[in-house]
Amino acid sequence: MHVACCQFDIAWEDRGVNFARVRGMLAAARLPPGTLVLLPEMFASGFSMNVAGIADDGETEAFLASCAADLGLHLLAGLVTRAADGRGLNQAVVVAPDVGGPVARYTKLHPFSFGQEMRHYARGDDLALFSLAAAPACPVCPLICYDLRFPEVFRQAALAGAKLFAVIANWPAAREDHWVTLLRARAIENQAYVAGVNRIGRDPGNAYAGRSMIIDPRGVVLADAGSGAGVIGAELELDALEEYRRSFPALADIHPAFLRPREG
């Protein structure tokens, strides 16, 4: 199974420019057919609290479906929709080259309260694992940016079968070391692949250092995008992952009493 991360400078609240950048970069990358490509959180707008101005009216999902079909790729991308109470939903959607609508949709469980996201966006309430056609199957768990700081979510997904965590983000340069360290930690502790895509450039509030990465279950970095625009990729060895889990069965030793809230 091939996985790729598309790292670029997101034009602030300008869908047209961002659509063109993504399509051009993916076309030039000539990725293997069926590759799962990660695009950053809110890839069409940047990390904006202007829900009224950036909420998708169908245009972003239509672009993703068209791009996936034209290039023969699976796309996992961040966009904004509306909650019932009028706030936004910070989501990751997955589109396949041969399916019109999204095959999976995940809403960020942990809006970034430090950045006022909680005021403008409603939190999600569940994980959204999905599988691509691969042998062996590879259940994928999409997560979004600040979710990376909450290991209990990753653990629950691992126990539900996740073999790949796909983290899409707008992670500021000021905390670049945290990004790199936590991505590797989530891979090591869950014996799973982790792909994390970030943006570069600036928005009105922050600078971004990129460092999109693909990491194997032992914490080895298979690909690192550095600080420039580009597409990185890696082949995931799913049989080797299963053999590693059998030979070093750490997940089987989880103490079940500590997977639920404790009384007192």
C-alpha positions as CSV (number, residue, x, y, z in Angstrom):
1,M,0.0,0.0,0.0
2,H,1.4,3.4,-1.0
3,V,0.8,6.5,1.1
4,A,1.8,10.1,0.3
5,C,1.6,13.5,1.9
6,C,1.1,16.7,-0.1
7,Q,2.8,19.6,1.7
8,F,2.2,23.2,0.5
9,D,1.7,26.8,1.4
10,I,-2.1,27.3,1.8
11,A,-3.4,30.5,0.3
12,W,-5.5,32.2,2.9
13,E,-9.3,31.6,2.3
14,D,-8.7,31.2,-1.5
15,R,-10.2,27.9,-2.7
16,G,-9.3,28.4,-6.3
17,V,-5.6,28.9,-5.7
18,N,-5.4,26.0,-3.3
19,F,-7.2,23.7,-5.7
20,A,-4.8,24.6,-8.5
21,R,-1.8,24.0,-6.3
22,V,-3.0,20.6,-5.1
23,R,-3.9,19.4,-8.6
24,G,-0.6,20.6,-10.1
25,M,1.5,19.0,-7.4
26,L,-0.3,15.7,-7.5
27,A,-0.2,15.5,-11.3
28,A,3.5,16.2,-11.3
29,A,4.2,13.7,-8.6
30,R,3.0,10.7,-10.8
31,L,2.1,8.6,-7.8
32,P,1.2,4.9,-8.2
33,P,-2.5,4.3,-8.9
34,G,-4.6,3.9,-5.8
35,T,-2.1,5.8,-3.5
36,L,-3.7,7.3,-0.4
37,V,-2.8,11.0,-0.4
38,L,-3.1,13.2,2.6
39,L,-3.8,16.9,2.3
40,P,-3.5,19.2,5.3
41,E,-6.3,20.3,7.7
42,M,-8.6,22.9,6.0
43,F,-6.4,22.6,2.9
44,A,-8.7,24.9,0.9
45,S,-8.7,27.8,3.3
46,G,-6.1,27.6,6.0
47,F,-6.9,27.3,9.7
48,S,-9.6,30.0,9.7
49,M,-12.3,30.8,12.3
50,N,-14.4,32.4,9.6
51,V,-16.8,29.5,9.3
52,A,-19.4,31.5,7.3
53,G,-16.7,32.4,4.7
54,I,-15.1,29.0,4.3
55,A,-17.7,26.3,5.0
56,D,-18.0,24.0,2.0
57,D,-21.0,24.4,-0.2
58,G,-20.1,21.3,-2.2
59,E,-17.3,22.8,-4.2
60,T,-14.5,21.4,-2.2
61,E,-15.9,17.9,-2.1
62,A,-16.5,18.1,-5.9
63,F,-12.9,19.1,-6.5
64,L,-11.6,16.2,-4.4
65,A,-13.8,13.7,-6.2
66,S,-12.7,15.1,-9.6
67,C,-9.1,15.1,-8.7
68,A,-9.3,11.6,-7.3
69,A,-11.0,10.3,-10.4
70,D,-8.7,12.1,-12.9
71,L,-5.5,11.0,-11.2
72,G,-6.5,7.6,-9.9
73,L,-5.8,8.4,-6.3
74,H,-7.5,8.2,-2.9
75,L,-7.6,11.6,-1.2
76,L,-7.9,12.3,2.5
77,A,-8.3,16.0,3.0
78,G,-9.5,18.6,5.6
79,L,-12.5,20.8,5.0
80,V,-15.1,22.7,7.0
81,T,-18.9,22.0,7.0
82,R,-21.7,23.2,9.3
83,A,-23.0,21.8,12.5
84,A,-26.7,21.9,13.4
85,D,-26.1,24.7,15.9
86,G,-24.4,26.9,13.2
87,R,-20.9,26.3,14.3
88,G,-18.4,24.7,11.9
89,L,-17.2,21.1,11.8
90,N,-13.5,20.6,11.2
91,Q,-13.5,17.4,9.2
92,A,-11.4,15.0,7.2
93,V,-13.1,13.4,4.2
94,V,-11.9,10.5,2.2
95,V,-12.7,10.2,-1.5
96,A,-11.9,7.3,-3.8
97,P,-11.2,7.4,-7.6
98,D,-14.2,5.3,-8.4
99,V,-16.8,6.6,-5.9
100,G,-18.6,9.9,-6.3
101,G,-19.1,10.9,-2.7
102,P,-16.9,10.5,0.4
103,V,-16.2,7.0,1.6
104,A,-15.4,8.2,5.1
105,R,-15.9,11.4,7.1
106,Y,-14.3,12.2,10.5
107,T,-15.0,15.3,12.7
108,K,-12.2,16.5,14.8
109,L,-12.6,15.3,18.4
110,H,-10.5,18.0,20.0
111,P,-11.0,21.5,18.7
112,F,-7.9,23.6,19.6
113,S,-9.2,25.7,22.6
114,F,-5.9,27.5,22.9
115,G,-6.5,28.9,19.4
116,Q,-10.2,29.7,20.0
117,E,-11.4,26.9,17.8
118,M,-13.8,25.6,20.4
119,R,-15.8,28.9,20.1
120,H,-16.3,28.4,16.4
121,Y,-16.3,24.7,15.8
122,A,-18.3,21.8,17.4
123,R,-16.4,18.7,18.5
124,G,-16.9,15.3,17.0
125,D,-18.0,12.3,19.0
126,D,-16.5,9.2,17.3
127,L,-13.7,7.7,15.3
128,A,-14.1,6.9,11.6
129,L,-11.9,4.0,10.6
130,F,-12.0,2.9,6.9
131,S,-10.2,0.4,4.8
132,L,-8.8,0.6,1.3
133,A,-8.7,-2.4,-1.1
134,A,-5.4,-3.9,-0.2
135,A,-4.1,-7.4,0.6
136,P,-3.9,-7.6,3.6
137,A,-6.5,-5.0,4.5
138,C,-5.3,-1.8,6.1
139,P,-7.8,-0.1,8.4
140,V,-7.0,3.6,8.5
141,C,-7.8,6.1,11.3
142,P,-8.0,9.8,10.2
143,L,-7.2,12.3,12.9
144,I,-6.8,16.1,12.9
145,C,-4.0,18.2,14.3
146,Y,-4.6,18.8,18.1
147,D,-5.9,15.2,18.3
148,L,-2.3,14.1,18.2
149,R,-1.9,15.2,21.8
150,F,-4.4,12.7,23.1
151,P,-2.9,9.2,23.1
152,E,-6.1,7.6,24.4
153,V,-7.8,8.2,21.1
154,F,-5.0,6.5,19.2
155,R,-5.1,3.6,21.6
156,Q,-8.8,3.0,21.1
157,A,-8.3,3.1,17.3
158,A,-5.5,0.6,17.5
159,L,-7.6,-1.8,19.5
160,A,-10.3,-1.3,16.9
161,G,-7.9,-2.5,14.3
162,A,-6.1,0.6,12.9
163,K,-2.8,-0.1,11.2
164,L,-2.3,3.4,9.8
165,F,-3.0,6.7,11.5
166,A,-3.5,9.6,9.1
167,V,-3.0,12.9,10.8
168,I,-3.8,16.1,8.9
169,A,-2.7,19.3,10.4
170,N,-1.9,23.0,10.5
171,W,0.8,22.6,13.2
172,P,2.7,25.9,14.0
173,A,6.4,26.1,13.7
174,A,6.7,27.2,17.3
175,R,5.9,23.6,18.3
176,E,7.6,21.7,15.5
177,D,9.6,19.5,18.0
178,H,6.3,18.4,19.6
179,W,4.9,17.4,16.2
180,V,7.8,15.2,15.3
181,T,8.1,13.6,18.7
182,L,4.4,12.9,19.1
183,L,4.1,11.4,15.6
184,R,6.9,9.0,16.3
185,A,5.5,8.2,19.8
186,R,2.0,7.4,18.4
187,A,3.6,5.0,15.9
188,I,5.8,3.3,18.5
189,E,3.2,2.8,21.3
190,N,0.5,1.5,18.9
191,Q,2.8,-0.5,16.7
192,A,1.3,1.1,13.7
193,Y,2.2,3.3,10.7
194,V,1.7,7.0,11.1
195,A,1.5,9.5,8.2
196,G,1.3,13.2,9.3
197,V,0.8,16.0,6.8
198,N,1.4,19.6,7.7
199,R,1.5,22.9,5.8
200,I,4.2,25.4,5.2
201,G,4.2,29.2,4.9
202,R,2.2,31.7,7.0
203,D,-1.3,32.7,7.8
204,P,-2.4,35.8,9.7
205,G,-1.6,34.2,13.1
206,N,1.2,31.6,12.7
207,A,4.2,30.4,10.7
208,Y,4.4,26.7,9.7
209,A,7.5,24.6,9.3
210,G,6.0,21.6,7.4
211,R,7.8,18.4,8.4
212,S,5.2,16.1,7.0
213,M,6.3,12.6,7.8
214,I,5.6,8.9,7.2
215,I,6.8,6.7,10.1
216,D,6.9,2.9,10.5
217,P,5.6,0.9,13.5
218,R,9.1,0.9,15.2
219,G,9.3,4.7,15.0
220,V,11.6,4.8,12.0
221,V,11.0,7.8,9.7
222,L,10.5,6.6,6.2
223,A,9.9,10.0,4.6
224,D,10.3,13.6,5.8
225,A,9.2,16.5,3.7
226,G,11.3,19.1,5.5
227,S,10.3,22.7,5.2
228,G,9.6,23.0,1.5
229,A,6.6,22.4,-0.8
230,G,6.5,18.8,-2.1
231,V,4.9,15.4,-2.2
232,I,6.5,12.6,-0.2
233,G,5.6,8.9,-0.3
234,A,6.4,5.5,1.2
235,E,5.3,1.9,0.7
236,L,3.7,0.4,3.7
237,E,4.7,-3.2,4.4
238,L,1.5,-4.6,5.9
239,D,2.7,-8.2,6.2
240,A,5.8,-7.0,8.0
241,L,3.6,-4.9,10.4
242,E,1.6,-8.0,11.3
243,E,4.8,-10.1,11.8
244,Y,6.2,-7.3,14.1
245,R,3.1,-7.3,16.2
246,R,3.3,-11.1,16.5
247,S,7.0,-11.2,17.4
248,F,6.7,-8.3,19.9
249,P,3.1,-8.5,21.2
250,A,3.0,-5.3,23.3
251,L,-0.6,-4.6,22.4
252,A,-1.7,-7.9,23.8
253,D,-0.3,-6.8,27.2
254,I,-2.5,-3.8,27.6
255,H,-4.1,-3.7,31.1
256,P,-7.9,-3.5,30.3
257,A,-8.7,-1.8,33.6
258,F,-6.8,1.3,32.5
259,L,-8.8,1.7,29.2
260,R,-11.8,3.1,31.1
261,P,-12.3,5.9,33.6
262,R,-11.4,5.0,37.1
263,E,-13.7,5.6,40.0
264,G,-12.8,8.0,42.8
